[in-house]
Amino acid sequence: MSRTEQLSRRTGTEEKSRGRWLALSVLVLAVLLVAVDATVLGLATPSLSEDLKPSGTQLLWIGDIYSFVIAGLLVSMGSLGDRIGRKKLLLVGATAFGAVSVLNAYATSPEMMIVARALLGVAGATLMPSTLALIRNIFHDPKERSLAIGIWGATASAGAAVGPVVGGALLQHFWWGSVFLINLPVMIALVLVGIKLLPESKNPVAGPWDLVSVGLSLVGVISVVYAVKEVATHGLTWEVVATAGLGAGALYAFVRRQFTLPSPLLDMRLFKHRGFSGAVLADLLTVFGLSGLVFFLSQFLQLVQGRGPLEASLAELPAAVGAVVTGLIAGRYARKYSVRSVVAGGLAAIGLALAVLTVIHKESGYPVLGAALLVVGLGAGFSFTVTADVILSSVPKEQAGSASAVSETAYELGAALGIALLGSVVTGVYQGFTAPAGAAGPVADAAHESLGGAVEAARSLDPATATQMVDAAQDAFVDGLRLASGVGAAVLLATAAAAWFLLKGQRLQDGIEH
């Protein structure tokens, strides 16, 4: 080969490599946006409530409908991307996400806000499976793909942490709708650059998109997630039992139907792969164990320790920093040692960090809490990055969208179950506190609803009684948080042991795919 030909080939290879990483930069923009949007609404809820005046039920739907719709549509959208093209679905979804963000920002009634959040969930469901599936198809070198997945996961972690910080800064200077309008410039950049840089990929023999399966998946997942959340909020009722039964029946029919279709929406044979099933189960149980902590920790920092929203969000940053650091090196360590040692070790680290939180109290100094959060992040970065890599590498490239969607659905179900069940633990312990004699009737009832309710109700009491009631409520909340942390620690340590056995012999690929 002549020197000119060698130089030409090297230049072409460098350009192709640079194109892959530029394409990845577009994909992480989408991930960043979805992660930020999932966490930013919480801070805007007080001012949004003051402006739109939703009822308690409407406020719950405003907060929940986004995650309900995403959870229900992930598998369907991942399969749709496999059929029509992941690039096409991503760009259409990104355009819709930007447009619907404007609708969210300028909603004029609670009903309009609920519809806008639901539509945002539909658009959001197109983004996450598409980004991970495109990574599977862009990066053929497994080592490069591991790094790309690490960057993808690190961006999601950073986005979830940055969301409250950005939201807090915006809400100090602008109205609540500004937290949605930040989506626009990012989505415009994503679409314009993505059209040029992203390669198209799809399953050439995917077959038709089965709408009956789409409906069964949507009804099944939304019903189950809704029932779980309702149990946590209102306890076990006939309505909840009926909804859970409907969801379970729809999911059973969905699975049965997949086995009869020549081109299923989700190939159930994927679950016969032990690495795939083990990684999905590890993700679900890990998010389950973590979500209760994440959900209630913000309340601990603000309502127990008296930090402002911005300070509380900054206090939680060590978890994101840890996840970013280990996410970038997880693939290398999984190859050097083994998949199961990195995943099980990461999960065990999270479990031990949660165990430390079983001894916190109202006056606990930040160094203990910050160190525990850092260890949680380090462990999560190792485990989530490697399990995502295992899930993607366990399936043919043509099914990358469906596999990615299963992974994302495990996250959503784990979060719903964690908040519901661990939330029930916290709520059950919290509601057992005894209100002082001077706080009876409606005031005591409001105080037992939530810690925020107790702080609000105390304002109508004399200072001495108010202080007594808030102290009792805070002590009960911390007791509940400690117990939930203990349950979470037990779940994570058990998951670490399960991952050690389920991922035995699992390896990340080394050779370049052809």
C-alpha positions in Angstrom: 0.0 0.0 0.0 1.4 3.4 -1.0 2.0 6.1 1.6 -0.7 8.2 0.0 -3.3 5.4 0.4 -2.2 4.8 4.0 -2.6 8.5 4.8 -6.0 8.6 3.1 -7.2 5.5 5.0 -6.0 7.0 8.3 -7.7 10.3 7.6 -10.9 8.5 6.8 -10.7 6.5 10.0 -10.1 9.6 12.1 -13.0 11.4 10.5 -15.3 8.4 11.0 -14.2 8.2 14.7 -14.7 11.9 15.2 -18.1 11.6 13.6 -19.1 8.9 16.2 -18.2 11.1 19.1 -19.9 14.1 17.6 -23.0 12.0 17.2 -22.8 10.9 20.8 -22.7 14.6 21.8 -26.1 15.0 20.2 -27.5 11.9 22.0 -26.4 13.1 25.4 -28.2 16.4 24.8 -31.4 14.5 24.7 -30.5 12.5 27.8 -29.6 15.7 29.6 -32.9 17.3 28.8 -35.1 14.3 29.9 -33.1 13.9 33.1 -33.4 17.6 34.0 -37.1 17.7 33.2 -37.8 14.7 35.5 -36.4 16.6 38.5 -37.1 20.2 37.9 -40.9 20.2 38.4 -40.6 19.6 42.1 -39.1 23.0 42.8 -41.7 24.8 40.6 -44.7 23.1 42.2 -45.3 25.7 45.0 -45.4 28.7 42.6 -47.3 26.6 40.0 -49.9 25.7 42.6 -50.3 29.3 43.7 -50.9 30.4 40.1 -53.1 27.6 38.7 -54.7 26.6 42.0 -55.1 22.9 41.3 -56.9 20.6 43.8 -54.9 18.0 45.7 -55.8 15.3 43.2 -54.9 17.5 40.2 -51.6 18.4 41.8 -50.8 14.7 42.2 -51.7 14.1 38.5 -49.5 17.0 37.4 -46.6 15.4 39.2 -47.2 11.8 38.2 -48.7 11.7 34.7 -45.4 12.4 33.0 -43.7 9.3 34.6 -46.9 7.2 34.1 -47.0 7.9 30.4 -43.2 7.4 29.9 -43.3 4.1 31.8 -46.3 2.9 29.7 -44.9 3.8 26.3 -41.2 2.9 26.6 -41.4 -0.6 25.3 -43.8 0.5 22.5 -41.6 3.4 21.5 -38.4 1.3 21.6 -40.0 -1.2 19.3 -41.3 1.6 17.0 -37.8 3.0 16.7 -36.5 -0.5 15.6 -39.2 -0.4 12.9 -39.2 3.1 11.5 -35.7 4.2 12.3 -34.2 5.3 15.6 -32.9 8.6 14.2 -36.3 9.5 12.7 -38.1 8.7 16.0 -35.5 10.6 18.1 -35.7 13.8 15.9 -39.6 13.7 15.7 -39.7 13.1 19.5 -37.2 15.9 20.2 -39.3 18.3 18.1 -42.5 17.3 19.9 -40.7 17.6 23.3 -39.7 21.2 22.5 -43.1 22.2 21.2 -45.0 20.6 24.2 -42.6 22.3 26.6 -44.0 25.6 25.5 -47.5 24.3 26.1 -46.4 23.4 29.7 -44.8 26.8 30.3 -48.0 28.7 29.3 -50.6 26.4 30.7 -53.5 28.4 32.1 -55.4 25.7 34.1 -54.7 22.5 36.0 -56.5 20.5 33.3 -54.3 22.0 30.6 -51.2 21.3 32.6 -52.1 17.7 33.1 -52.7 17.2 29.4 -49.4 19.0 28.6 -47.4 16.9 31.1 -49.0 13.7 29.5 -48.0 14.8 26.0 -44.5 15.6 27.3 -44.3 12.0 28.6 -45.3 10.7 25.1 -42.4 12.7 23.6 -40.0 11.8 26.4 -40.7 8.1 25.8 -39.2 8.3 22.3 -35.9 9.8 23.5 -34.3 7.5 26.0 -34.6 4.1 24.2 -33.6 5.8 20.9 -30.4 7.3 22.4 -29.2 4.0 23.9 -30.1 2.0 20.8 -28.3 4.5 18.5 -25.2 4.1 20.7 -25.4 0.3 20.2 -25.5 0.8 16.4 -22.9 3.7 16.1 -20.1 2.1 18.3 -19.0 -1.3 16.9 -15.9 -1.4 19.1 -17.1 -2.8 22.4 -14.5 -0.8 24.4 -15.6 2.5 22.7 -19.2 1.5 23.3 -18.6 1.0 27.0 -17.1 4.5 27.2 -20.0 5.9 25.2 -22.5 4.2 27.6 -20.6 5.6 30.5 -20.8 9.1 29.1 -24.5 8.5 28.5 -25.1 7.4 32.0 -22.9 10.1 33.5 -25.0 12.7 31.6 -28.2 11.3 33.0 -26.8 11.5 36.5 -25.5 15.0 36.0 -28.8 16.1 34.5 -30.8 14.7 37.4 -28.6 16.6 39.9 -28.3 19.8 37.8 -32.1 20.0 37.3 -32.9 21.3 40.8 -30.0 23.7 40.7 -31.0 25.2 37.4 -34.6 25.2 38.4 -33.8 27.0 41.7 -31.8 29.6 39.9 -34.5 30.2 37.3 -37.3 30.4 39.9 -35.4 33.1 41.8 -35.6 35.4 38.8 -38.4 34.2 36.6 -41.9 32.6 36.7 -42.5 28.9 37.0 -42.9 28.3 33.3 -39.2 29.2 32.7 -38.2 25.7 33.9 -39.9 24.3 30.8 -38.7 26.9 28.3 -35.0 25.9 28.9 -35.9 22.8 26.9 -36.3 24.9 23.7 -32.7 25.9 22.8 -31.4 22.5 23.7 -34.0 20.7 21.5 -33.4 23.1 18.6 -29.7 22.4 18.7 -30.3 18.7 19.0 -32.5 18.6 15.9 -30.4 20.8 13.7 -27.1 19.0 14.6 -28.8 15.5 14.7 -30.1 15.8 11.2 -26.5 16.1 9.9 -24.5 13.9 12.3 -26.7 11.0 13.4 -26.8 7.9 11.2 -30.1 6.1 10.7 -30.5 2.5 11.9 -33.4 0.1 12.2 -34.4 -3.5 12.0 -34.7 -4.4 8.3 -37.0 -7.3 9.1 -39.0 -6.0 12.1 -42.5 -6.6 10.7 -45.6 -4.5 11.5 -46.1 -2.5 14.7 -48.8 -4.4 16.6 -51.3 -1.8 18.0 -53.0 -4.4 20.2 -49.7 -5.1 22.0 -49.1 -1.3 22.3 -52.5 -0.9 24.0 -51.9 -3.9 26.4 -48.5 -2.6 27.3 -49.8 0.9 28.0 -52.7 -0.2 30.1 -50.7 -2.8 31.9 -47.7 -0.7 33.0 -49.7 2.5 33.8 -52.3 0.5 35.8 -49.6 -1.3 37.9 -47.6 1.9 38.5 -50.8 3.8 39.4 -51.9 1.1 41.8 -48.6 1.0 43.5 -48.5 4.8 44.0 -52.1 4.8 45.3 -51.3 2.1 47.9 -48.6 4.4 49.2 -50.8 7.4 49.3 -54.3 6.1 50.3 -53.7 2.5 51.4 -55.3 -0.6 49.9 -58.8 0.0 48.5 -61.1 -1.8 46.1 -60.3 0.7 43.4 -56.6 0.0 43.8 -57.1 -3.8 43.8 -59.2 -3.5 40.7 -56.6 -1.3 38.9 -53.8 -3.6 39.9 -55.9 -6.6 38.6 -56.5 -4.8 35.3 -52.8 -4.0 34.9 -51.7 -7.6 35.8 -54.2 -9.0 33.3 -53.2 -6.7 30.6 -49.5 -7.5 31.1 -50.2 -11.3 31.1 -52.2 -10.9 27.8 -49.3 -8.8 26.4 -46.7 -11.5 27.2 -49.0 -14.3 25.8 -49.5 -12.3 22.6 -45.8 -11.8 22.1 -45.3 -15.5 21.9 -47.9 -15.8 19.1 -46.8 -13.0 16.9 -44.4 -13.6 14.0 -42.9 -10.0 14.7 -43.5 -9.3 18.4 -43.4 -5.9 19.9 -41.0 -7.3 22.5 -39.1 -10.6 21.8 -39.7 -12.4 25.1 -36.8 -14.8 24.2 -34.4 -12.0 25.3 -35.2 -12.9 28.9 -33.8 -16.4 28.4 -30.3 -14.8 28.3 -29.2 -14.9 31.9 -27.0 -11.8 31.6 -29.9 -9.8 30.1 -32.4 -10.9 32.8 -29.9 -10.5 35.6 -28.9 -7.0 34.5 -32.6 -5.9 34.1 -33.5 -7.3 37.6 -30.4 -5.7 39.1 -31.5 -2.3 37.7 -35.1 -2.6 38.9 -34.1 -3.6 42.5 -31.3 -1.0 42.7 -33.6 1.8 41.7 -36.2 0.4 44.1 -33.8 0.6 47.0 -32.5 4.1 46.0 -35.7 5.9 45.0 -37.2 6.1 48.5 -34.0 7.7 49.8 -33.8 10.2 46.9 -37.5 11.1 47.3 -37.3 11.8 51.1 -33.8 13.1 51.4 -34.7 16.4 49.9 -37.5 16.8 52.6 -34.9 15.9 55.3 -32.5 18.5 54.1 -35.2 21.2 53.8 -37.8 20.5 56.4 -35.7 18.9 59.1 -32.3 20.6 58.7 -33.7 23.9 57.4 -31.8 24.3 54.2 -33.2 26.2 51.2 -34.2 24.5 48.0 -31.0 25.5 46.2 -28.7 24.6 49.1 -30.5 21.2 49.4 -30.0 20.5 45.7 -26.3 21.4 46.0 -26.0 19.1 49.1 -27.1 16.2 47.0 -24.4 16.8 44.3 -21.8 14.3 45.6 -24.1 11.4 44.4 -24.0 12.8 40.8 -20.2 13.5 41.0 -19.6 9.9 42.1 -21.8 8.5 39.3 -20.1 10.6 36.7 -16.6 9.5 37.8 -17.2 5.8 37.9 -19.5 5.7 34.9 -16.6 6.7 32.7 -14.3 4.0 33.9 -16.8 1.2 34.7 -16.3 -0.6 31.4 -12.5 -0.8 31.7 -12.8 -2.2 35.2 -15.4 -4.8 34.1 -13.0 -6.1 31.5 -10.0 -6.0 33.8 -11.8 -7.9 36.6 -15.2 -9.2 35.8 -18.7 -8.0 35.1 -20.2 -9.6 38.2 -17.5 -8.2 40.5 -18.0 -4.6 39.3 -21.8 -4.8 39.4 -22.0 -6.7 42.7 -19.3 -4.5 44.2 -21.1 -1.3 43.2 -24.4 -2.5 44.6 -22.8 -3.6 47.8 -21.2 -0.1 48.2 -24.7 1.5 47.8 -26.1 -0.9 50.3 -23.4 -0.1 52.9 -23.9 3.6 52.3 -27.6 3.3 52.9 -26.9 1.3 56.1 -24.8 4.3 57.3 -28.0 6.4 56.9 -29.8 4.3 59.5 -27.9 6.2 62.2 -28.6 9.8 61.1 -30.5 12.2 63.3 -31.7 15.8 63.0 -28.3 17.3 64.0 -26.2 15.0 61.8 -23.4 16.9 60.2 -23.1 17.2 56.5 -19.8 15.3 56.1 -21.4 12.0 57.0 -24.3 12.6 54.7 -22.1 13.9 51.9 -19.8 10.9 52.2 -22.7 8.5 52.1 -24.1 10.2 49.0 -20.7 10.1 47.3 -20.4 6.3 47.9 -24.0 5.9 46.6 -23.0 7.7 43.4 -19.7 5.7 43.0 -21.6 2.4 43.3 -24.4 3.5 41.0 -22.0 4.6 38.3 -20.2 1.2 38.3 -23.4 -0.9 38.4 -25.7 1.0 36.1 -23.1 1.6 33.4 -22.1 -2.1 33.2 -25.6 -3.4 33.4 -26.6 -1.1 30.5 -23.6 -2.4 28.5 -24.6 -6.0 29.3 -28.2 -5.4 28.2 -27.2 -3.9 24.9 -24.5 -6.4 24.1 -26.8 -9.3 24.9 -29.1 -8.6 21.9 -28.7 -8.3 18.2 -28.2 -4.7 16.9 -31.6 -4.9 15.2 -33.4 -5.3 18.6 -31.4 -2.6 20.4 -34.4 -0.3 20.7 -36.6 -3.0 22.4 -33.7 -4.0 24.8 -33.1 -0.3 25.7 -36.8 0.2 26.4 -36.8 -2.8 28.8 -33.9 -1.4 30.7 -35.6 2.0 31.0 -38.9 0.4 32.0 -37.1 -1.4 34.8 -35.9 2.0 36.0 -39.4 3.5 36.0 -41.0 0.5 37.7 -38.3 0.3 40.3 -38.7 4.1 41.0 -42.5 3.7 41.3 -42.2 0.7 43.6 -39.5 2.2 45.7 -41.4 5.5 46.3 -44.6 3.7 47.0 -43.3 0.9 49.3 -40.5 2.7 51.0 -42.7 5.8 51.1 -45.3 3.7 53.0 -42.6 2.8 55.5 -41.7 6.4 56.1 -45.3 7.5 56.2 -46.4 4.7 58.5 -43.7 5.6 61.1 -44.2 9.3 60.7 -48.0 9.2 61.3 -47.4 7.5 64.6 -46.1 10.6 66.4 -48.2 12.2 69.1 -49.2 15.8 68.6 -49.1 18.0 71.7 -52.3 18.7 73.7 -52.6 22.2 72.3 -52.7 20.9 68.7 -55.9 19.0 68.3 -58.6 18.4 65.7 -57.9 19.7 62.1 -54.4 21.0 63.1 -53.3 17.6 64.3 -54.9 15.9 61.2 -53.0 18.2 58.9 -49.8 17.6 60.8 -50.1 13.8 60.4 -50.6 14.1 56.6 -47.0 15.0 56.0 -44.0 16.8 57.5 -44.7 19.8 55.2 -48.3 19.8 56.5 -47.0 19.8 60.1 -44.7 22.8 59.5 -47.6 24.6 57.8 -50.1 23.7 60.5 -47.7 24.9 63.3 -48.0 28.5 62.1 -51.5 28.6 63.5 -50.3 27.6 67.0 -48.6 29.5 69.8 -44.8 29.4 69.6 -44.2 26.9 72.4 -46.8 24.4 71.1 -45.7 24.9 67.5 -42.1 24.1 68.4 -43.2 21.0 70.3 -45.3 19.7 67.4 -42.7 20.4 64.7 -40.0 18.7 66.9 -42.2 15.6 67.3 -43.0 15.5 63.6 -39.3 15.9 62.6 -38.2 13.1 65.0 -40.9 10.8 63.6 -39.9 11.6 60.0 -36.2 10.9 60.7 -37.2 7.6 62.4 -39.1 6.7 59.2 -36.2 7.7 57.0 -33.8 5.6 59.1 -36.1 2.5 58.8 -36.6 3.0 55.0 -32.8 3.4 54.6 -32.4 0.1 56.4 -34.9 -1.6 54.1 -33.2 -0.1 51.1 -29.8 -1.3 52.4 -31.1 -4.9 52.8 -32.6 -4.8 49.3 -29.3 -3.5 47.8 -27.1 -6.1 49.6 -29.5 -8.9 48.6 -29.4 -7.6 45.0 -25.6 -7.5 45.1 -25.6 -11.2 46.1 -28.1 -12.1 43.4 -26.0 -10.2 40.7 -22.9 -12.2 41.8 -24.7 -15.4 40.8 -26.8 -14.2 37.9 -23.9 -12.5 36.1 -21.5 -15.4 36.6 -19.5 -15.9 33.5 -20.8 -12.8 31.8 -18.2 -10.8 30.0 -18.1 -7.6 28.0 -16.9 -8.0 24.4 -13.4 -7.0 23.4 -13.3 -7.6 19.7 -14.7 -5.2 17.1 -18.0 -6.2 15.7 -18.5 -6.8 11.9 
